[in-house]
Amino acid sequence: MHPAIAQHRSGIAAICQRYGIRRLEVFGSAARATDFDPDRSDADFLVEFAPDVDPGLHTIFGAKADLEALLGRGVDLVEPGAVRNPYVLDNINRHREAVYAA
């Protein structure tokens, strides 16, 4: 995980708790860190909500906006079940790393 993400773990945890996120994992260049550009790269996260949380638009976009404000970059939130392409899923699984787990 790139230090630009890792240095904000406590703030990320607070956001996850606020929005009922049970698990948040970084993937893509922010996880690999070798091809992450601190000035231009966004941060991609797999997000799993607690069973009692309705991940409606307010929840998803609120968490996204708060993460973007904290990290100072664009953020993509993807629920694991939304990834249908097996090649994309394999690529995500190779480099995913937990940032928060309740």
N, CA and C atoms as a LAMMPS dump frame, in Angstrom:
ITEM: TIMESTEP
0
ITEM: NUMBER OF ATOMS
306
ITEM: BOX BOUNDS ff ff ff
-5.0000000000000000e+02 5.0000000000000000e+02
-5.0000000000000000e+02 5.0000000000000000e+02
-5.0000000000000000e+02 5.0000000000000000e+02
ITEM: ATOMS id mol type element x y z
1 1 1 N 0.852 -1.178 0
2 1 2 C 0 0 0
3 1 3 C 0.894 1.236 0
4 2 1 N 0.512 2.194 -0.825
5 2 2 C 1.294 3.415 -0.936
6 2 3 C 1.17 4.232 0.352
7 3 1 N 2.257 4.882 0.793
8 3 2 C 2.219 5.697 2.012
9 3 3 C 1.163 6.806 1.977
10 4 1 N 0.798 7.291 0.778
11 4 2 C -0.228 8.333 0.684
12 4 3 C -1.579 7.828 1.186
13 5 1 N -1.774 6.519 1.185
14 5 2 C -2.992 5.905 1.721
15 5 3 C -2.741 5.484 3.17
16 6 1 N -1.643 4.795 3.414
17 6 2 C -1.342 4.237 4.734
18 6 3 C -1.285 5.301 5.825
19 7 1 N -0.805 6.486 5.51
20 7 2 C -0.668 7.523 6.542
21 7 3 C -2.014 8.023 7.059
22 8 1 N -3.1 7.691 6.372
23 8 2 C -4.428 8.167 6.753
24 8 3 C -5.303 7.066 7.351
25 9 1 N -4.705 5.981 7.821
26 9 2 C -5.492 4.843 8.308
27 9 3 C -6.45 5.211 9.423
28 10 1 N -6.048 6.052 10.349
29 10 2 C -6.962 6.387 11.457
30 10 3 C -8.142 7.209 10.947
31 11 1 N -7.908 8.126 10.031
32 11 2 C -8.995 8.897 9.436
33 11 3 C -9.906 8.022 8.596
34 12 1 N -9.323 7.074 7.881
35 12 2 C -10.106 6.13 7.088
36 12 3 C -10.984 5.292 8.012
37 13 1 N -10.421 4.847 9.133
38 13 2 C -11.202 4.059 10.094
39 13 3 C -12.4 4.859 10.609
40 14 1 N -12.202 6.13 10.897
41 14 2 C -13.306 6.972 11.387
42 14 3 C -14.405 7.093 10.33
43 15 1 N -14.027 7.242 9.084
44 15 2 C -15.008 7.325 7.995
45 15 3 C -15.753 6.001 7.866
46 16 1 N -15.038 4.907 7.929
47 16 2 C -15.675 3.591 7.837
48 16 3 C -16.688 3.395 8.966
49 17 1 N -16.338 3.783 10.159
50 17 2 C -17.259 3.657 11.284
51 17 3 C -18.482 4.551 11.093
52 18 1 N -18.29 5.752 10.589
53 18 2 C -19.393 6.703 10.382
54 18 3 C -20.415 6.164 9.383
55 19 1 N -19.944 5.461 8.356
56 19 2 C -20.834 5.005 7.286
57 19 3 C -21.179 3.512 7.361
58 20 1 N -20.784 2.855 8.422
59 20 2 C -21.134 1.443 8.573
60 20 3 C -20.403 0.516 7.625
61 21 1 N -19.178 0.865 7.306
62 21 2 C -18.353 0.022 6.442
63 21 3 C -17.688 -1.036 7.307
64 22 1 N -17.905 -2.283 6.955
65 22 2 C -17.333 -3.392 7.725
66 22 3 C -15.912 -3.704 7.29
67 23 1 N -15.65 -3.556 5.99
68 23 2 C -14.32 -3.866 5.466
69 23 3 C -14.028 -2.95 4.286
70 24 1 N -12.796 -2.434 4.252
71 24 2 C -12.343 -1.586 3.154
72 24 3 C -10.965 -2.066 2.738
73 25 1 N -10.822 -2.384 1.456
74 25 2 C -9.551 -2.873 0.929
75 25 3 C -9.132 -2.013 -0.254
76 26 1 N -7.883 -1.655 -0.284
77 26 2 C -7.337 -0.889 -1.401
78 26 3 C -6.859 -1.88 -2.465
79 27 1 N -7.038 -1.497 -3.734
80 27 2 C -6.518 -2.307 -4.822
81 27 3 C -6.009 -1.378 -5.92
82 28 1 N -5.458 -1.953 -6.963
83 28 2 C -4.927 -1.148 -8.062
84 28 3 C -3.586 -0.543 -7.718
85 29 1 N -3.286 0.586 -8.359
86 29 2 C -1.959 1.196 -8.186
87 29 3 C -1.708 1.639 -6.748
88 30 1 N -2.75 2.026 -6.025
89 30 2 C -2.561 2.447 -4.632
90 30 3 C -2.159 1.276 -3.745
91 31 1 N -2.529 0.068 -4.125
92 31 2 C -2.121 -1.128 -3.378
93 31 3 C -0.731 -1.589 -3.811
94 32 1 N -0.496 -1.56 -5.112
95 32 2 C 0.811 -2.013 -5.618
96 32 3 C 1.918 -1.047 -5.229
97 33 1 N 1.599 0.234 -5.224
98 33 2 C 2.517 1.317 -4.85
99 33 3 C 3.633 1.56 -5.865
100 34 1 N 3.942 0.597 -6.706
101 34 2 C 5.042 0.773 -7.651
102 34 3 C 4.685 1.708 -8.794
103 35 1 N 3.417 1.761 -9.179
104 35 2 C 2.99 2.607 -10.295
105 35 3 C 1.991 3.675 -9.851
106 36 1 N 1.966 3.974 -8.575
107 36 2 C 1.072 4.988 -8.02
108 36 3 C 1.744 6.354 -8.12
109 37 1 N 1.052 7.308 -8.74
110 37 2 C 1.572 8.667 -8.864
111 37 3 C 0.877 9.531 -7.806
112 38 1 N 1.587 9.949 -6.763
113 38 2 C 0.965 10.716 -5.681
114 38 3 C 0.284 12.006 -6.145
115 39 1 N 0.696 12.533 -7.285
116 39 2 C 0.105 13.775 -7.78
117 39 3 C -1.125 13.562 -8.656
118 40 1 N -1.269 12.359 -9.255
119 40 2 C -2.36 12.174 -10.222
120 40 3 C -3.222 10.946 -10
121 41 1 N -2.729 9.93 -9.314
122 41 2 C -3.475 8.679 -9.203
123 41 3 C -4.669 8.808 -8.266
124 42 1 N -5.734 8.088 -8.618
125 42 2 C -6.864 7.992 -7.7
126 42 3 C -6.632 6.794 -6.794
127 43 1 N -7.563 6.54 -5.895
128 43 2 C -7.465 5.398 -4.989
129 43 3 C -8.705 4.534 -5.191
130 44 1 N -8.48 3.258 -5.43
131 44 2 C -9.564 2.306 -5.667
132 44 3 C -9.736 1.428 -4.431
133 45 1 N -10.982 1.311 -3.981
134 45 2 C -11.274 0.522 -2.782
135 45 3 C -12.415 -0.445 -3.03
136 46 1 N -12.272 -1.659 -2.503
137 46 2 C -13.394 -2.572 -2.366
138 46 3 C -14.049 -2.241 -1.041
139 47 1 N -15.36 -2.086 -1.035
140 47 2 C -16.072 -1.684 0.165
141 47 3 C -17.156 -2.708 0.49
142 48 1 N -17.188 -3.129 1.748
143 48 2 C -18.212 -4.056 2.226
144 48 3 C -18.9 -3.409 3.419
145 49 1 N -20.198 -3.227 3.3
146 49 2 C -20.963 -2.598 4.376
147 49 3 C -21.44 -3.641 5.38
148 50 1 N -21.659 -3.194 6.6
149 50 2 C -22.206 -4.058 7.639
150 50 3 C -23.591 -4.532 7.197
151 51 1 N -24.017 -5.725 7.645
152 51 2 C -25.299 -6.27 7.195
153 51 3 C -26.507 -5.388 7.532
154 52 1 N -26.417 -4.613 8.581
155 52 2 C -27.547 -3.774 8.984
156 52 3 C -27.535 -2.39 8.33
157 53 1 N -26.616 -2.153 7.397
158 53 2 C -26.497 -0.857 6.728
159 53 3 C -27.069 -0.966 5.321
160 54 1 N -27.932 -0.039 4.973
161 54 2 C -28.455 0.05 3.617
162 54 3 C -27.515 0.953 2.825
163 55 1 N -26.71 0.37 1.938
164 55 2 C -25.757 1.207 1.195
165 55 3 C -26.43 1.973 0.056
166 56 1 N -27.298 2.885 0.435
167 56 2 C -27.952 3.726 -0.556
168 56 3 C -26.996 4.785 -1.074
169 57 1 N -27.508 5.598 -1.979
170 57 2 C -26.664 6.624 -2.605
171 57 3 C -26.08 7.59 -1.585
172 58 1 N -26.863 7.979 -0.577
173 58 2 C -26.352 8.91 0.436
174 58 3 C -25.149 8.306 1.16
175 59 1 N -25.238 7.04 1.504
176 59 2 C -24.146 6.37 2.221
177 59 3 C -22.921 6.222 1.334
178 60 1 N -23.112 5.714 0.125
179 60 2 C -21.982 5.47 -0.771
180 60 3 C -21.298 6.781 -1.162
181 61 1 N -22.101 7.762 -1.582
182 61 2 C -21.495 9.022 -2.017
183 61 3 C -20.963 9.838 -0.849
184 62 1 N -21.549 9.693 0.326
185 62 2 C -21.008 10.36 1.503
186 62 3 C -19.645 9.806 1.877
187 63 1 N -19.527 8.475 1.886
188 63 2 C -18.241 7.839 2.191
189 63 3 C -17.198 8.209 1.143
190 64 1 N -17.598 8.186 -0.121
191 64 2 C -16.686 8.552 -1.214
192 64 3 C -16.188 9.985 -1.053
193 65 1 N -17.101 10.917 -0.795
194 65 2 C -16.717 12.325 -0.65
195 65 3 C -15.793 12.525 0.546
196 66 1 N -16.088 11.868 1.659
197 66 2 C -15.239 12.011 2.848
198 66 3 C -13.853 11.416 2.619
199 67 1 N -13.786 10.275 1.945
200 67 2 C -12.481 9.674 1.632
201 67 3 C -11.69 10.56 0.682
202 68 1 N -12.355 11.135 -0.32
203 68 2 C -11.662 12.034 -1.244
204 68 3 C -11.12 13.259 -0.526
205 69 1 N -11.9 13.819 0.398
206 69 2 C -11.442 14.991 1.149
207 69 3 C -10.241 14.63 2.025
208 70 1 N -10.297 13.474 2.663
209 70 2 C -9.199 13.045 3.538
210 70 3 C -7.926 12.766 2.741
211 71 1 N -8.061 12.053 1.622
212 71 2 C -6.896 11.626 0.858
213 71 3 C -6.411 12.672 -0.143
214 72 1 N -7.246 13.643 -0.442
215 72 2 C -6.863 14.675 -1.396
216 72 3 C -6.752 14.164 -2.824
217 73 1 N -7.585 13.188 -3.179
218 73 2 C -7.56 12.603 -4.523
219 73 3 C -8.894 11.925 -4.794
220 74 1 N -9.138 11.612 -6.042
221 74 2 C -10.342 10.883 -6.405
222 74 3 C -10.351 9.495 -5.802
223 75 1 N -11.538 9.008 -5.516
224 75 2 C -11.71 7.686 -4.918
225 75 3 C -12.791 6.947 -5.688
226 76 1 N -12.56 5.674 -5.962
227 76 2 C -13.573 4.791 -6.529
228 76 3 C -13.903 3.743 -5.487
229 77 1 N -15.197 3.578 -5.191
230 77 2 C -15.657 2.548 -4.268
231 77 3 C -16.39 1.481 -5.07
232 78 1 N -15.98 0.233 -4.894
233 78 2 C -16.561 -0.886 -5.624
234 78 3 C -16.961 -1.958 -4.622
235 79 1 N -18.217 -2.4 -4.714
236 79 2 C -18.634 -3.527 -3.881
237 79 3 C -18.153 -4.814 -4.545
238 80 1 N -17.604 -5.754 -3.776
239 80 2 C -17.009 -6.956 -4.368
240 80 3 C -17.941 -7.712 -5.312
241 81 1 N -19.214 -7.795 -4.999
242 81 2 C -20.158 -8.513 -5.847
243 81 3 C -20.43 -7.84 -7.172
244 82 1 N -20.036 -6.589 -7.313
245 82 2 C -20.279 -5.846 -8.548
246 82 3 C -19.269 -6.173 -9.643
247 83 1 N -18.175 -6.814 -9.298
248 83 2 C -17.136 -7.135 -10.286
249 83 3 C -17.473 -8.496 -10.89
250 84 1 N -17.931 -8.48 -12.12
251 84 2 C -18.376 -9.708 -12.798
252 84 3 C -17.312 -10.303 -13.722
253 85 1 N -16.43 -9.472 -14.229
254 85 2 C -15.427 -9.949 -15.16
255 85 3 C -14.362 -10.738 -14.399
256 86 1 N -14.175 -12.021 -14.704
257 86 2 C -13.218 -12.83 -13.936
258 86 3 C -11.772 -12.362 -14.071
259 87 1 N -11.421 -11.755 -15.195
260 87 2 C -10.05 -11.263 -15.387
261 87 3 C -9.803 -10.017 -14.537
262 88 1 N -10.79 -9.146 -14.489
263 88 2 C -10.676 -7.951 -13.641
264 88 3 C -10.633 -8.369 -12.181
265 89 1 N -11.502 -9.303 -11.796
266 89 2 C -11.532 -9.777 -10.411
267 89 3 C -10.207 -10.426 -10.022
268 90 1 N -9.633 -11.2 -10.919
269 90 2 C -8.333 -11.823 -10.64
270 90 3 C -7.26 -10.764 -10.422
271 91 1 N -7.265 -9.734 -11.238
272 91 2 C -6.295 -8.649 -11.096
273 91 3 C -6.485 -7.924 -9.762
274 92 1 N -7.726 -7.67 -9.396
275 92 2 C -8.006 -7.021 -8.11
276 92 3 C -7.52 -7.896 -6.962
277 93 1 N -7.824 -9.176 -7.021
278 93 2 C -7.475 -10.089 -5.928
279 93 3 C -5.975 -10.253 -5.734
280 94 1 N -5.206 -10.079 -6.796
281 94 2 C -3.749 -10.232 -6.678
282 94 3 C -3.104 -9.164 -5.809
283 95 1 N -3.7 -7.975 -5.771
284 95 2 C -3.031 -6.857 -5.107
285 95 3 C -3.856 -6.197 -4.007
286 96 1 N -5.01 -6.727 -3.675
287 96 2 C -5.847 -6.07 -2.678
288 96 3 C -5.255 -6.204 -1.281
289 97 1 N -5.463 -5.162 -0.507
290 97 2 C -4.887 -5.122 0.841
291 97 3 C -5.861 -4.419 1.785
292 98 1 N -6.108 -5.032 2.928
293 98 2 C -7.055 -4.469 3.883
294 98 3 C -6.526 -3.161 4.466
295 99 1 N -7.396 -2.167 4.49
296 99 2 C -7.097 -0.88 5.105
297 99 3 C -7.862 -0.767 6.414
298 100 1 N -9.09 -1.333 6.428
299 100 2 C -9.941 -1.274 7.613
300 100 3 C -10.77 -2.556 7.678
301 101 1 N -10.916 -3.094 8.873
302 101 2 C -11.815 -4.224 9.112
303 101 3 C -12.392 -4.082 10.509
304 102 1 N -13.716 -4.14 10.573
305 102 2 C -14.394 -4.016 11.872
306 102 3 C -14.473 -5.362 12.565
